[in-house]
Amino acid sequence: MNIKWSKKRLTAACVLAGTVGLWMYSQSSSPATQKETAAPKVSLIGAVSKTLPLTFSTQGHLVSLNEVDIRGQITSPVSRVGFHEGDFVKQGQLLFVLDDAEELAALGHAQAQLGVIKAELDKANRDLSRGRPLLKTHYISSSDWDTLVSAQQQAAAQYKSAQDDIHTAQAQLAYTRIYAPVSGKTGALNVHIGSLAQPGSTLPMVSINQFDPIGAEFTLPEQDLNAVVVAQRQGPVDVQVTDVSGKPVTGTLSFIDNTVSQDSGTVSFKARFNNGENQLWPGAYQNITVNAGSTPNVVVLPPQAVQDGPDGHFVFVVDPQMHAETQPVMLLRIQQQMAVVTGIQAGTKVVLEGANALRPGMAVKVVNAPAGSAS
C-alpha cells in the first residue's frame, strides 16, 4: 500500500510541475511581452522643397513636314531616270526625262503656224496703212475700209492665239522634264525606262519625304496644357527626342491644337527639329520630353516613401508617442527619381524604410534616421 501511494504522489508532482512550466511559458509569450519586443524598426527622412524643371513625358512619332508624290503631267514613256531609289535628292534635281518627240513636234507646228499668221498680220497692217490716206481722199469706200480693219483685227487675234499655242506647247514640253520639288529621301521607284507615265496613275512614279527639318506629333493630357502655353508665351519651348543612335536631339514646339479631344482628354502638339545629318526618320516611334521651364518650391520625397492605398497615396509619419500614423498626399509625378507631392510641408519627417510592415497606430522603433533629406 505504501508503495502505491508513493507512485500516485510522484505522478501528481509531475503533473503539477508540467502545469507550472506551461503557465510560466505562457506568461513569457503573452501579448504584453511580445508588444515590447515586436515594434518594427523604421528609418525617417525629411521632405524637402526644390525648384525642379517642369517637364512632361509622352510618346509620339516623327513626321515628314513635306511628303510629295511625283506623278507625270502628260502621258509619255520614261526615257531616263536621274537617281536611284532611296537616294537623297536636292530641290530642283532632275528626276525623270520623258519621251518628248510628240511635244517637240507640237511646238514646231505651233511655231510654224505663228510664222504664217505673223505674215498675214503684217500684210493686214500694211493694207490698213495704205488704206487710211485713201479713205481721206475718198479713193476707197467706207465699206472697203471696214473690210481692211476687220482683216487686221482678225489677223491680230489669230496671232495672239498662235502665241498662246506656243506657250502651251512649251509647257507640254517642259512636262517631259520632272524635277524634285523638295529636298528629301526618295522611296520605292514605281516606274523604269520604257514605263508609261500617266497623270491619272494610282501609284506615283516615286515619293519624296523631306528630312530636314523634320517634325514630331504627340499629345499631352489636358491638365498639362496651361503650363505649356504659359511657357511658350515666355519664349521657345524645347522638345527632346532621340536619334537613331540614341543621342538626344532638341527641337522647338511649333504647334498647339485649338481644341481638347473629348474622347481622350488630350491636346495635340507638333514640334520641329533640324535634321541635317538625317538621323531622325519619319514614322519612327519616339519617347518625347517637353521642357516647360521650372517649378519653384515643390515638395519632394524618395518614391519609396510614398504608399498607395485604396483611398489614394499616403505617407507614414511617427507621432511623439512613437506610433505610426498615415498622412494623405497627392502624388503629382515622379521626376528625376523624386516623388513630387502635395499634402505635406517641407521638413516633415516620413517613414522611408520599413513602411511596408506598418499599420496605423502601430508602435515603431526609429533607427538610423537619416540626418539629411530627400535630396
ZAMARGU-4260 file (C-alpha; in steps of 0.2 Angstrom, whole numbers, plus 5000, padded with zeros to 4 digits):
<rodrens>
0) 5000/5000/5000 | 5014/5012/5004 | 5022/5009/4988 | 5006/5013/4978 | 5003/5029/4987
5) 5021/5034/4983 | 5018/5032/4964 | 5002/5042/4965 | 5011/5056/4974 | 5025/5056/4961
10) 5013/5057/4947 | 5004/5071/4954 | 5020/5080/4957 | 5025/5078/4939 | 5008/5085/4933
15) 5010/5100/4944 | 5027/5103/4938 | 5021/5102/4920 | 5007/5114/4923 | 5018/5127/4931
20) 5030/5126/4917 | 5016/5129/4904 | 5010/5144/4914 | 5027/5151/4915 | 5029/5149/4896
25) 5013/5157/4893 | 5017/5172/4903 | 5034/5174/4894 | 5024/5173/4877 | 5010/5185/4882
30) 5005/5199/4870 | 5012/5212/4883 | 5029/5204/4882 | 5028/5202/4863 | 5022/5220/4861
35) 5038/5226/4870 | 5049/5216/4858 | 5040/5216/4841 | 5040/5235/4837 | 5046/5236/4819
40) 5061/5246/4815 | 5059/5261/4803 | 5070/5275/4796 | 5064/5293/4793 | 5068/5306/4780
45) 5063/5324/4779 | 5053/5331/4764 | 5062/5345/4755 | 5057/5360/4744 | 5066/5361/4727
50) 5065/5370/4711 | 5063/5357/4698 | 5062/5358/4679 | 5045/5357/4673 | 5045/5343/4660
55) 5031/5332/4653 | 5035/5315/4645 | 5024/5307/4632 | 5025/5296/4616 | 5023/5301/4598
60) 5031/5299/4581 | 5041/5308/4569 | 5033/5315/4553 | 5040/5322/4537 | 5035/5341/4535
65) 5033/5338/4516 | 5028/5322/4508 | 5027/5323/4489 | 5021/5311/4477 | 5029/5313/4460
70) 5017/5310/4445 | 5018/5314/4427 | 5008/5328/4420 | 5007/5321/4402 | 5006/5303/4396
75) 5023/5298/4389 | 5036/5284/4390 | 5050/5287/4403 | 5067/5289/4394 | 5078/5292/4408
80) 5079/5291/4427 | 5091/5303/4436 | 5093/5294/4453 | 5092/5278/4462 | 5078/5273/4473
85) 5081/5278/4491 | 5093/5292/4486 | 5093/5308/4495 | 5089/5322/4482 | 5090/5341/4481
90) 5076/5353/4477 | 5077/5356/4458 | 5087/5340/4454 | 5082/5331/4438 | 5072/5315/4442
95) 5064/5309/4426 | 5065/5313/4407 | 5050/5308/4397 | 5050/5305/4378 | 5047/5322/4371
100) 5045/5318/4352 | 5027/5322/4352 | 5029/5338/4362 | 5044/5344/4351 | 5033/5341/4335
105) 5019/5350/4343 | 5030/5365/4347 | 5037/5365/4330 | 5020/5365/4322 | 5014/5380/4334
110) 5030/5390/4329 | 5026/5387/4311 | 5008/5392/4312 | 5014/5408/4321 | 5025/5412/4307
115) 5011/5410/4294 | 4999/5421/4305 | 5013/5434/4308 | 5014/5436/4289 | 4996/5438/4287
120) 4996/5451/4301 | 5010/5460/4293 | 5000/5461/4277 | 4984/5467/4286 | 4994/5480/4294
125) 5001/5486/4278 | 4984/5486/4269 | 4977/5496/4284 | 4992/5509/4282 | 4989/5511/4264
130) 4970/5512/4265 | 4970/5526/4278 | 4975/5541/4266 | 4964/5533/4253 | 4949/5534/4264
135) 4953/5553/4267 | 4953/5556/4249 | 4938/5545/4245 | 4948/5533/4234 | 4941/5519/4244
140) 4923/5517/4251 | 4919/5516/4270 | 4914/5498/4267 | 4931/5494/4259 | 4940/5502/4274
145) 4929/5492/4286 | 4935/5476/4277 | 4953/5481/4280 | 4950/5485/4298 | 4941/5469/4301
150) 4955/5459/4292 | 4969/5467/4303 | 4959/5464/4319 | 4956/5445/4314 | 4975/5443/4310
155) 4980/5451/4326 | 4968/5439/4336 | 4975/5424/4327 | 4992/5430/4330 | 4988/5431/4349
160) 4980/5413/4348 | 4996/5406/4340 | 5007/5414/4353 | 4996/5405/4366 | 4998/5389/4357
165) 5017/5391/4358 | 5016/5394/4376 | 5005/5378/4378 | 5017/5368/4368 | 5032/5374/4378
170) 5023/5370/4394 | 5019/5352/4387 | 5037/5350/4383 | 5043/5356/4400 | 5032/5342/4407
175) 5044/5330/4400 | 5057/5335/4412 | 5052/5331/4430 | 5062/5340/4444 | 5062/5337/4463
180) 5050/5350/4471 | 5058/5347/4488 | 5074/5340/4495 | 5072/5324/4504 | 5074/5305/4503
185) 5066/5295/4488 | 5056/5280/4491 | 5052/5265/4480 | 5054/5268/4462 | 5037/5263/4453
190) 5042/5267/4435 | 5058/5262/4425 | 5064/5267/4407 | 5051/5262/4395 | 5037/5263/4408
195) 5022/5274/4403 | 5020/5289/4414 | 5002/5294/4416 | 4994/5308/4426 | 4980/5298/4432
200) 4990/5283/4439 | 4986/5276/4456 | 5004/5274/4460 | 5016/5289/4460 | 5032/5287/4450
205) 5041/5290/4466 | 5038/5298/4483 | 5049/5311/4492 | 5049/5313/4511 | 5058/5329/4517
210) 5070/5325/4531 | 5077/5342/4536 | 5069/5350/4545 | 5058/5336/4552 | 5043/5336/4563
215) 5036/5326/4578 | 5017/5324/4583 | 5012/5320/4600 | 4998/5323/4613 | 4998/5328/4631
220) 4984/5327/4645 | 4973/5342/4646 | 4980/5347/4663 | 4997/5350/4656 | 4991/5362/4643
225) 4991/5378/4653 | 5009/5375/4659 | 5015/5373/4641 | 5005/5388/4634 | 5012/5399/4648
230) 5030/5393/4644 | 5028/5397/4625 | 5022/5415/4629 | 5039/5417/4638 | 5049/5410/4623
235) 5053/5395/4613 | 5048/5378/4621 | 5061/5365/4620 | 5056/5347/4614 | 5068/5332/4615
240) 5068/5316/4606 | 5082/5303/4602 | 5090/5300/4585 | 5094/5283/4578 | 5110/5281/4588
245) 5101/5285/4604 | 5108/5303/4606 | 5096/5317/4612 | 5090/5329/4599 | 5082/5346/4604
250) 5069/5355/4594 | 5056/5368/4596 | 5037/5367/4599 | 5029/5373/4583 | 5010/5370/4585
255) 4997/5368/4599 | 4980/5362/4593 | 4965/5373/4596 | 4954/5360/4605 | 4954/5347/4618
260) 4949/5329/4612 | 4933/5325/4621 | 4937/5306/4618 | 4954/5306/4626 | 4955/5322/4636
265) 4972/5326/4627 | 4978/5340/4616 | 4988/5338/4600 | 5006/5346/4598 | 5019/5347/4585
270) 5037/5351/4586 | 5051/5354/4573 | 5069/5348/4573 | 5084/5352/4562 | 5090/5335/4554
275) 5104/5340/4543 | 5113/5323/4546 | 5097/5313/4543 | 5097/5305/4560 | 5079/5306/4563
280) 5067/5296/4552 | 5049/5300/4548 | 5037/5287/4556 | 5049/5282/4570 | 5041/5280/4587
285) 5048/5292/4600 | 5048/5295/4618 | 5046/5314/4619 | 5050/5326/4633 | 5043/5344/4633
290) 5053/5356/4644 | 5041/5369/4650 | 5053/5379/4661 | 5054/5376/4680 | 5043/5375/4695
295) 5049/5383/4711 | 5046/5377/4729 | 5039/5359/4726 | 5040/5346/4740 | 5049/5330/4735
300) 5052/5313/4743 | 5060/5297/4738 | 5047/5287/4728 | 5048/5273/4741 | 5042/5284/4755
305) 5025/5286/4746 | 5012/5272/4749 | 4997/5268/4738 | 4981/5263/4747 | 4963/5261/4742
310) 4959/5279/4746 | 4975/5286/4736 | 4993/5289/4741 | 4999/5292/4758 | 5015/5293/4769
315) 5018/5286/4786 | 5023/5298/4800 | 5028/5295/4818 | 5019/5304/4832 | 5028/5309/4848
320) 5022/5293/4856 | 5032/5283/4843 | 5016/5277/4834 | 5014/5276/4815 | 5001/5287/4808
325) 4996/5289/4790 | 4995/5306/4781 | 4987/5308/4764 | 4997/5316/4750 | 4994/5319/4731
330) 5007/5311/4720 | 5009/5324/4706 | 5023/5315/4696 | 5039/5305/4698 | 5053/5316/4691
335) 5072/5314/4692 | 5070/5299/4704 | 5060/5310/4716 | 5041/5310/4720 | 5033/5327/4718
340) 5019/5328/4731 | 5007/5340/4739 | 4999/5337/4756 | 5014/5339/4767 | 5026/5353/4771
345) 5045/5353/4768 | 5054/5347/4784 | 5040/5334/4788 | 5049/5318/4793 | 5041/5302/4785
350) 5045/5284/4786 | 5057/5279/4772 | 5062/5261/4776 | 5050/5249/4785 | 5034/5256/4779
355) 5028/5240/4771 | 5026/5232/4788 | 5016/5246/4796 | 4998/5248/4801 | 4991/5264/4808
360) 4993/5265/4827 | 5007/5253/4827 | 5022/5256/4839 | 5038/5258/4830 | 5056/5260/4834
365) 5066/5273/4824 | 5083/5268/4819 | 5097/5275/4808 | 5086/5290/4804 | 5095/5300/4790
370) 5100/5317/4795 | 5098/5323/4778 | 5083/5324/4767 | 5075/5318/4750 | 5089/5327/4741
</rodrens>
